[in-house]
Amino acid sequence: MRLQCEVEVRSRLLPTCGLGGRGRGGRARLSLGRQPGRAGASAGHGVCLMVCTARDRAGARYKLKENIEQFFTKFVEEGKATVRLKEPAVDVCLSKANASNLKSFLSAVRLAHRGTDVEALPLSALVPAKTSEVEKPKTKMIITSRRDYPLTKNFPYSLEHLQASYCKLARVDMRMLCLKKLQKLDLSHNHIKKLPETIGDLVSLQELNLHNNHLESFSVALCNSTLQKSLQFLDLSQNKIKALPVQFCQLQELVHLKLDDNELIRLPFKIGQLSQLCFLSAARNKLPFLPSDFRKLSLEKLDLFGNPFEQPNPLVPSIQLKIPLTLLEWAARATVNYRIPYGRHLLPSHLCEDLEVAKTCQCGSACLSCFIQTTVTMNLHHVAHTVVLVDNMGGTEAPIVCYFCSLTCYSQFLDRYLQSNR
């Protein structure tokens, strides 16, 4: 029987000599087996505990029969236990073990201590451990050149941080998508044009860096994946993205979002839903104005430098009102305003999609396809503590879209605007 965990062998004699009693713990393989040359023994006389570590793969052996002073199992459910031996006077401290496997292993050790017949014990061969069994699992790998990229070997399944930059990758290596423990994935400075939907299957992924690639889009499938619950850092800067889907704002755990140096002509319509977002940079894009939902953000730092923002003119609105309103418009407004439940099991999918992007008037009412649109100036300090200047003139203001559900709402806004500019 074998058990893989971390082991620390502590001598109880060292403190009496004025030395520290703690040993040095590390990954190990424990085996329960029969001492060589004792194959004919009927009782557990020849059974011993073998501890193999990276420093001593051949293993240290400890006799078990009537040689255990005490078991400490208070934290066995956490994968921790200690076996106190009489001779030599050491404590074998186990940690980071599978709780179920640890219980089974300790039960077998108890039986060996009592001298149970070896035929009734789950014994293993006492052979030196393989390097892979005692080495600490690799959690970080950094590759910064094509020459060092592994073409024939798989990535270690224990990886939590993988960087593969400057490797001239044209696509995401599918072997990376098997790394279920991966928390940070850095594929910056490559030639990737499209992201596979299966990146969304990396359930632990918190940081994704795709800086300086050839991406043209970020798919709806990724927005609807498990990344909604895990992704906190996303760097899409220096790509060729022109727009992000409405569903992008379902990545509601995002804290840090970098969109600099793309070809963005608009930000996500419902960007205000990113309630955890603290750092946003979208410098050097092609943004003419900001979405209405932008005013809902509460940021630590905002960088929108180098965008060709239009000069807002509230006196020249875009009017898309139909009077009288269509039945569809009335029904859509009522559904949103009164929060009537809906779904694809009740409505055609295209109507559900329209309802999800309904505009909000200054009065708080919804409007679907019948509205008046204009832009006004907003000081970016209203949404961010620190603002990088928008232009070389030292400005911190940008145009933001406003919607109005009726001529009455627009007229009231216009009166307030004219009075404030007298």
N, C-alpha and C positions, 0 to 999 in steps of 0.2 A: 504494500500500500504506500502511496506517495502523496505528498502535499506540497504545493508551491505557495510560498508566502515570504514575508520578510522575517528574518530571525536575528536576534541579538543574544549572544551567549555571555552571561555575566558571571564572573567569578566571585564567590562569597568570601574568599580568603584575602583578596587584595586589600580591602579596607583595613584589615588587621595589620597589614604591613605598611600602612600609611599611603597606599596607592588608591587611585580611583577604582571603584568597583564596576563601573559601567564598561561594557565592551562596545563594539561598533557594529550596529545593525546593518543589514543589507538583504538583498533578494537571495533566497536559498531554495533548495529542494530537499525535503525531508523524506526519508525512506524508512520503512519498517521491514526488516528482513532478518535472515538467519546468518549467524557468523559462519565464515568459511570453515570447513572441516567439521561442522556439527550437524551434517545432514541426517545422521541417525538419531539425533536427540528426539525423544518423544514429548518432553515437556518444553516449556519456553526458556530453557537454560541458555540457548545460544541466540535468542532473539535480541536484536539491538536497534537503536535509533541512529540513523546515519544522517548527518547534516552536511550538505554540499553547498559551497558558496563559490563566488567568482574567484576568490583568492585561493580556495582549496577545493577544486572540483573533485579530487579523489575522496574527500569527505572525512569528517571526524565521526567516530563511532562511540556510542554510549550504551553500556549494558542496561537492560531494563528490568530483569527479574529481581523483585524485592529491592530495587535500587531507586525507587521514587519516594521522596519524602512527602511531597504535597503537590496537588494540582490547584492552580488558580484560574477559575473559569467564570468570574463575575461578568466579564465583558465578552463572553464567547459569541454573543449575538452580533457583536461589532467586528467579529473576526480576530479577536485577541484572546490569548491565553498564555499561561506560563507553567512549565513543568520543572519542578525543583528536584534535582538529583542529589543522592547522598554521596556518591563517589563517581567522578570528581565532584567537588562542592560547587556546582554551577547551577544557574537558573537559565533554562532555555526559553526565551521570551518570543512568542509568535505574534505577528500582527499582519494586517492587510490580507487576511486569508478569507476564502469563501466560508461563510459561517456554517453551512451545511457540511462541507467537506471537512472543516476543522472538527466538528462534533464527531464525525465518523472516525477521523484519525485518532482523536483523543480516546475514544472508546476502545479502539484496537490497542493503544498504548497501555491502557488500564488492564486489559486482559493479559498482555505480555508481562506486565508488572506482577500480576497474580500467579504467573506460571502456567497459564492455560496452554493446553496441548497445541503445538505448532500447526497441526493439521486443521485446527479450528480458527487460525489467525489468517487474515488477508495479507500475506507477506509478498514482498517484491524482491527482485534481485538487487543486491547491494553493489551497484556498478557506479563508476564516476559519472557525474552529471554532464550533459551537453552544455556547451557555452550558452545556447539560446535559453536553457532552463534556468540559469542563474544570473544572467546579465539583466540589468534593469531595462525594462521595455523602453524603446526609443520613442520619445514624445515630440521631438523637434528635428526637422530636416530642412536645411537651407541649401538651395542649388542656385548658382548665379551664372552658369554658363552651359551652353549646349553640350560641351565636352563631358561635363560631370553628370548629365541627366541619365538616369537609369533606364536603359532600353530593354534589358533582358530580365531584370529582377523586379518583383513587386515592391511597392512601398510597404513599410512595416505597418501592420494593422493598428498598432498602438499609437500612431502619430496623432498629436493634437494640434501641431503647428507645422504647416508645410509651405515653404516658399520656393517657387520655381520661376525665377525672373531671368530675363535676357537669354531665354532658351529657344527663341524663335518658334514657339509653339503656335500652330495654325488653328488648333482646336484644344478643348479641354481633354486631357488624358482620362479615359474612362476608368483607369485603375484608381484614380484619385477618388472616384465616387463610391468606392467600397470602404473608405476610411470613416467609419461611423462615429469615431471619437473626435474627428477633426473639428477644432474650434476656430482656427485661423487658417485661411487659405489666401496666399499671395501669389497671383499670377501676373503681376505687373510687368511691363516692358516685354510684351510678346506680340504675336500677330493674330490673336483670336478675333474672329469675326462674329461668332454666334455662341451663345451659352446653351448647353444641353439642359433640358427641363429637369433631368435627374439630379442636378445640383440641389434642387429642393428636397432631395431625400437625405441630405446631410443634416440630420436632426439636431446636431450639437453646434452647428456652424454659427459663430457670433461675429466674425470679421471676414469680409470678402474684399480683396484689393485687386481691381482690374485696371489700374492706372496704365495709360499708354498702350492701348490695344487698338483693334480696328472694329470695335462693336458699333452696330448701327441701331440696336434696339435692346430693350430689356423685356422679356416675354411676360404675358399675362399669367402663364402657367407658374412661373417662379413667384409671382406676386401672390398666387393662391396656394403656395406650397407651405411646408412646415417652417419656412424662413420667416413667416409671419410671427412666430413665437420665439425665434432665437436670434435673428440677425440684428446686430446693434451698430455695426460699422460697415459702411459701403462706400467704396471709392470707384467711381466710374469716370474719373477725370481723364482728359486727353484721349477721347474716343471720337466717334462720329454720330453720336445719338442726336436725333432731331426732336424727339418727344418721348415722354414716358407715359405708359398707360394709366387710365384712371385708377385701376386696381393697385397701382404702385403704393398708394397710401394705405393699403392693408398691411404693409410692413410696419406695424405700429410700435415695434420695439426699437426702431432706429433711433440712435442717439447722435451719430455723426454721419453726415451725408456730403460727399464731395462730387460735384458735377462740373467742375471747371473745364474750360477748353474743349467744349463740345460744340454742337450746332443747334442747341435747343432754341426753339422758337416759342416755347411756352413751358411753364412748370405744371406739375399735376394739378388738376382742377380742384381736388379735395385735399390739398396739401395740409390744410389745417387739422386733419385727422391724425397727423404725426405728432401726437401729444408729448412723446418722450424726446423729441428732437431738440438738441441743444446747440449743435454746430452745423451750419449750412453754408456751403460755398458753391456758387454757380457763376463764377467770374468768367469773362471773355466768352460769352455765348451770344445768341442773337435775340435776346428777350426784349420785346417792345414794351411790355408791361407785366405786372404781377397779377395772379389770380385773386379774385375777391376773398377766397378762403385764407389767403396769406396773413391777413390781420389777426387770425386766431393763434398764430404761432407765438411761442415764448422761448426765445433763444438766448444762449450765452454769447455767441459770436455769429455774425452774418457778413458774407463777402459777395457782393454783386458787381464788383468793379468791371468796367469795360464792356457793358452791354449797351446796345443802341436804343435806350429807352426813349419812347415818344414823348413829346411835350403834351401833357394832358390838357384837354379843352372840354370842360363840362357843358359848355354852351352848344357844342356840336355833337349830339348823341347819335347813336345808331338805333333807329326805331324799328323793332320787329313785332309790333303789336298788331293784332287782328281784332277789329271791333265789329260785331260782338265776338267774344272769345269762342273758340270751337268747343264742342262737347268734350273732346279729348283733353283739351287744356283745363277745362273746369274739373273734370274727373281727376286729372293728375294733381292739380293743386290741392283738391280736397284730400286725396290719399296722403300726401306729404304733410299738409297742415294739421290734419286730424290724426296723424300717425296710424292710419289704417293698415293692418298687416297685409302684406302681399308677398308673392313668391312665384317661381316659375311653374309651380303646380296650379297656380290660379290665373296667371297672366302669361301672354306670349313673352319669350325671353327678350325681344327687342324693346318691349314696353318696360320691362324691369330695368333694363340698362338705361333707358331714358330717365326713369324715376331716380336712379342712383346718381345721376348728374344734374338733378334739378337745381336751378339757381335760387338764391335767396335774396329777396328784396330788402331794402333798407328798413322796411317796416316789419321784417321778420317773416313775411309770407313767401311761399314758394312760387316759382314760375318755371314752366317747362320750355316751350318754344315761342311764347309770346311775351316779349319784354322790351324794355328800353335799356340800352347799354351805353355807358360813358366811362371815362377815366378821370380820376382825381389824384392829387398829390398826397402821398403819405410819408411822414418822417419815419425812417426805418428804426429809429430808436424806440418807437412804440412797440416793436416786436423783438428787439435784440438789445442786450446790454452793451455789447461792443459791436460797432459797425465799421467795416472797411469802407473808405470813401468810394462813392459810386463812380466818380470821374476825377479828372485832374484838377477840377475847379474847387474841390473840397466839399462837394455835395453829399448829403446823407438822405436825400429824398428820392423817391421813385414813384412812377405812376401805377395806380392799382385800379382794377376794374370794379365798377359798381353796377348793380342791376336794379331795375325798378319794375314792379309788376303792373303798374298803371300810370296813366298821365297824371293822376292826382299825386301819387308818391313822387314822381319826377318833379312836378311843379313845386311841391313843398321843399324838396331838396334844393331846387334852383333858387327859391326865395332865400333860404338860409345862406347859400353860397354867395349870392349877390350882396346880401347885407354884410357878410363878413369881409367882403373885398371892397367896401366903400371907402 
